[in-house]
Amino acid sequence: MTATESITTGRAKLRTGVSSAAPTSAAKIGVSGRGFTIASGVVLTVFAIIWLIPSLFALKTSLSDNGVAALGAGAILSNWNPTLHSYASLFQSGDIWNWYLASGITSVITAVLTVLFASMAAFALSRLVFRGRNVAFLLIILGIMIPTQVLIIPIFQELNAVGLLNTYWSVIFPQVPAVIAVFIFKQFFDGIPKELEEAARIDGAGIWKVYWSVILPLSRPVIAAVTILTFVGVWNNLLLPLFVLSNPDLMTIPVGLATVQGSFGQRYADIQAGALLAALPLIILYLVFQRQIVEGVTGSGLKG
């Protein structure tokens, strides 16, 4: 056998070995990928069941009679005579429509103002160069470490001094300065190419024009995410409205549910029905806008 024939034979064997090994590796990767998919599906299913069990039990309790609900979980699970009496009682005498109105007004206005002011602050921190910018951002981030409960008394005293207690503004104003919203907006703005801003500047756009006509239109995913997260946070807030509102006509959903529990005593079915009615708008909101929430928080709104 000549040298040329030996080299040709060796190359053929090498090609044969590689070609035969590649399907084996691909098969192993495929099996591993399927195993990971199955394991992930099992884990997600288990967590979904764990999350659904309390929700289904709450629904079952709300469809039970108050007398049955007072006997405990065994009586609730064994009773199969559902009734809508608790829901009817809330709609007739629980003043839940006023609670919905108050929660809707405070949540919508707070979300709009939060998006406006947080995006402006984040634009300044992300795009403008000024002395002390990093220090200002650090101080804003440190605000995350301060619990809201610590500030409730100073907030109450300030609102009382300016005469805003027992108004919607007493619920709205303290929740507008959202540190996490500023952080989310800044991280998103940092990912927007500066060439777009420079092109607008060349065309004669000022700072406000760049913010309003260039940055904000590109930030729709994060705007949607911050809006929804703020709306949910304000809707579920109990502590602040409980301190600053005493007028029954201005009570939000969480405060109203607290009064239901106090006036109805141990009527667990009514309490669960009110809790489900309070959560229903948020569930619908998340189901409709879940994609925008994920894209906005993860910063994946700009895809090239």
N, C-alpha and C positions, 0 to 999 in steps of 0.2 A: 504494500500500500504506500502510495506516494505521500509526500508532505501535504500537498494540496488536498488529496482525498481525506487525509486525517483531519485537516482543519474543517473541511466541509461536513464530515461526519460528526465532529464535536459540536459544531454550530447547530446541526440538526438535532442532536441530543439535548442541547441547551434549550433550544426553542421548544422541543417536546416537553422538557421538564417544566419550563415556565408555564406553558399553556395548560399543562395538566394540573399544576399547582394552583393556578389562578381560580379555576372553578371551585376547588376545595376551599380556598380562603373565602371566596365570595359566599359559599354555602355556609361556612362557619359564621360569617358576619350576619348573614340572613337569619340563621337560627338564633344568634345572640340578640339581634334586633327584635325578632318576634317574641323572645322570652322577656325582654325589657318592656315591650308593649303590653304583654299579658300581665306582667307584674304591676305595671303602672295602672292598668285598668282595674285590677283587683284592689289596689290601694285606694284609688279614687272612689270606687264603689263603696268600700268600707267607710270612708270618711263621709260620703254622701248620705249613707244610711244613718251614721252617727248624728249628722246634722239634721236629718229629716225626722228622726224619732221624736225629739222634743217639740218640733213644729207640728207634727201630726197629733201628738198628745194635747197640745194647746188647742188645736182645732177641735178635737174630740171633746175636750172640756167645755169649749164655748158652745157646743151643740148639745150639752147636757143640761138637765135641770139644776138649779142652784142647790136644791136639797141633796141630789145625787152627788154633785161635785164636792159638797162639804164632807161626804163620807170617805173620801180619799181616792187614790188611784185605782184600787181594786173595783170599787163601785163604778167609777167612770168607765173603765175598760169593759166591764161586764154589762153595762147598760147599752142597749141598742135601740133606743127610742129617741132619735135626734129631734131637737126642737130649736126653733129660731127665736125663742122667747127673749134670750139675753140681747140679741141684736135689736129686736123690736123695742125692748126696754131702753136701750141706749139712745136710739133714734128719737124716741118719744120724750124721754125725761132727762137724758144725759147731756143735752146741749152740745152734742158732738159736732154739729154743723158750725157753731161758733169756734170750736177748737180747731176744726179744719181750716176755717177762714183765717184765724190768728196765726196758725202755723204756716199756712201758705203765704200770707203777707210778709211775715218776718223772714221766712226762709228765702223767698224770691228776692226781696230787696237786699238782704245781706249777701246773697250769692252774687248779685250784680255789682254791688259796691266792692266786694272783696276782689272780684276779678279785675275790676277797673284799677283800684289802687295797688293791688299786689302786682299786676302786670306793669304798671308805671314804675314802681319801686324796683322790680326785677330788671326792667329795661335800663334804668339808670345804673344799676350795679353791673350789668352785663356789657353795656355798650358805651357808657360815658366814662371818661377818665377824669377823676377829680381826687383831690387830696383826702386821704382817710377812707377811700372806698373799701379797702379790705377790712379796716377796723369796723366800719359800719355794717358790713356783711357779717362779720364775726359776732357783733352785738345782736344782730337780728337772729342769727342761728342760736345764740345762747338763750333766746326767748323760748325755744322749744323745751328747755330744761325747767322752766318755771311752771308748776302745776296751776291750772285754772282756779282750783279751790283756794289757793293762797291769796288770789287777787279779788275774791268775791266781795270781801268787806270794803276794801278801798274803792272798788267799782260802785258798790251800793252807795257809799258816802258821796262820791263824785256825782252820781246821777241824782241823788237827793239834793245836792247843793245847787244844781242847775234846773231842778224842777222837772225832771224827765221820768220820775218813777210813775208806774202805772200807765205807761204809754208804750206803743210798739217800738219807739226809738230806744227805750231802755233795754230792749232785747237785741236790737239791731246793732247799735253803735259799738258795744264792747266786743262783738264777734267779727267785726269787719277787719281789724288788724290781725290777719292770719299769717303767722310766720311760715308755716309749712307751705302755704300758697306762694309766698314770695320765693321760697327755695325751689319749688317745682317749676315756676315760671323762669327763674334764672337759669336753671340747668337746661331747660328747653331752649332758651334764647342763645345760650352759649353754643348750641349745636347748629344754629342757623348760619350759613356761610356769610362772611363779612362782605364778600363781593357784591351781594345784592344791595347792602346798605351803601356801599361805595358808589355803585351805579346810580342809586337814587340821589346821592349827594351831588354827583356830577351833573345830574339833570336839574339841580337847583333846589332839591327838597331839604327842608330844615329838619331839626330833631323831631318835632311833633309830627311832621309829615312822614318821616321814616317810621316812627312808632305806629302811627295810625294806619298808614297805607301799605307798609311793607311787612313789618314784624307781625302785627296782629292777624292779617289774613293768612299768614303761614302758620299761625299758632292755634288753629281751630281745634285740633285734638286736645291740646293741653287746656285750652279755654273750656271745652266741654267737660273735661275731667275735673278741673278745679271747681267749676260751677256745680256739678253733681255732688262732689264730695262735700262742698260747703253746704249745699242744700240739705244733704242728709245729716250733717253734723248739727246744723241749726234745728232741723226738725226733731231730732232726738234729744236735744239739750233739755235737761230737767233743772239743773241747779240754778242757772242764771234766771230763767223765768220764774222759778219758785221764789226767789228772793225779791225780785223787782216788780212782780205783778201780784196784786191782791184783788183786782177787779175781775169778777167771774166772766164778764163779757170779753175780756182780753186774754184769757187763759189759752195757752197752747195745748197741743195734744198730751204731752207728758204730764203737765201740771193738771190738766183735766182728769187724766187717768188716776192721778194721786187722790183727787177729790172723790172720784168714783169709789175707790177703795175705802176711803174714810167714811163716806156716807152709806155705802152698801154693806159695810162690815165684812163678813166672811162669804160674800156672794162671789165665789171664785169663777163661776161661769160668766158673769157679767164682766169681771175684770179681764178674763182671757179674751172675750169678744171685743172689748175695747182695745186691747193690745194688738189683736189681729187687724182690726180696722185702722189702727194707727200705722201699722207696718205695711199695709197693702199698697199705698201710693209709692213707697220706697222700693218695694219689690218690682212693681211695674216699671218704675223709672230705671232701675238697674237692668232689667231684662231688655229694655229698649236701647239703652246707651252703654251697655257693657263693653262694646268694642272701643268706643271713644274713651272710656275710663282707662282701659288697659293701655291703649296707645299713648294717651296723655301722660300717665304716670311713668311709663317706661321710656318715654322720650323717643318713640319710634314713629312720630308723625311725619318726619322727613325721610322719604325713601328715595334713593337714587337709582 
